[in-house]
Amino acid sequence: MSNRSVATDRPVRRLGFGQQLGRWDVKLSPYLYVSPFFILFAVTGLFPLLYTAYVSVHEWSLIGGEGDFVGLENFAFTLQNPIFWTALRNTVSIFLLSTVPQLVLAITIAAVLDTNLRAKTFWRMGVLVPYVLTPVAVSLVFSFMFADRLGIINNLIESVGLPPVAWHSDAFASHIAIATMVNFRWTGYNALILLAAMQAVPRDYHEAAMIDGANAVRRFFSITIPSLRPTIIFVVITSTIGGLQIFDEPTLYDQYGRGGNDKQWLTITMLIQNTGWRENGNFGRAAAIAWLLFLIILLIGLINLAITRSISGTGVPRSRRVRKAVSR
């Protein structure tokens, strides 16, 4: 009998259930480990987003429920509503007044915490305390501080001979006050993120620069800041998303929560709540505003990403940055 006939007559080996289960475990376990995130995202993120899109093209009220299909009528009404553009102006203004100073302060605080301070752990935990506080408590305290009458800030201003500031009736002043609340809560959080990135920068670069005579300021701007570009991109994008969705601070800035008598600090998220729950309960128009806010956040996020990536792409390699720093 030939070898070929012997090979064909050999019975096919079947894997046992335990061996088959082991093979399935190797193939499927990576997907099972990451599946909770995608399931949670689908339930709490993707489904509400798609359902809001469905509601936005219908006439949907709080009492009557789903109504007729109206297409883009809710979007057209929103874009023609001057209150929407006022809310958008207020949101962008508060976002800029909070994000830009917040990033500068966070980098400065992270640089200070990266030095040889005594009780490093105490100071690093201390900058995170405002983030732990509830937004309600922070907003109530700051609303009293920025009160038009008998407020701490106005008392300090009047003590130096300056006229008091109308923190609630003036639009720009109210934006500064609300942005101050946001900066108080989030600056320490972003500082710790930037501090972790600073500590990941190789110390050899700083030591080489110190040996060749580069001072601390030159090392900071030529070595530290360029090395933080990926982290700065992350902080800018997350601050953009959170800043354009600001709700707690402007809502609790006064006792009514309507954005002021003249809508001087009304934000888009507050407008969504007012449209959906307070003003006749028009869920269709509220959903349209929510989708417009989503598109605005997506657009600004892409612009931020493109700008920061272009800035990062123009940077020179680290070795060249070190040589440039130590040569000056």
Secondary structure, DSSP 4 states (H G I P E B T S, - for coil): --HHHHHHHSPPP---HHHHHHHHHHHHHHHHHHHHHHHHHIIIIIHHHHHHHHHHTEEEETTTEEEEE-TTHHHHHHHH-HHHHHHHHHHHHHHHHHHHHHHHHHHHHHHHHTS--TTHHHHHHHTTHHHHS-HHHHHHHHHHHT-TTT-HHHHHHHHTTPPPP-TTTSHHHHHHHHHHHHHHHHHHHHHHHHHHHHHTS-HHHHHHHHHTT--HHHHIIIIIHHHTHHHHHHHHHHHHHHHHT--HHHHTTSSS-SS-TT-TT--HHHHHHIIIIISTTBHHHHHHHHHHHHHHHHHHHHHHHHHHHHHHHTPPPHHHHHHHHHT-
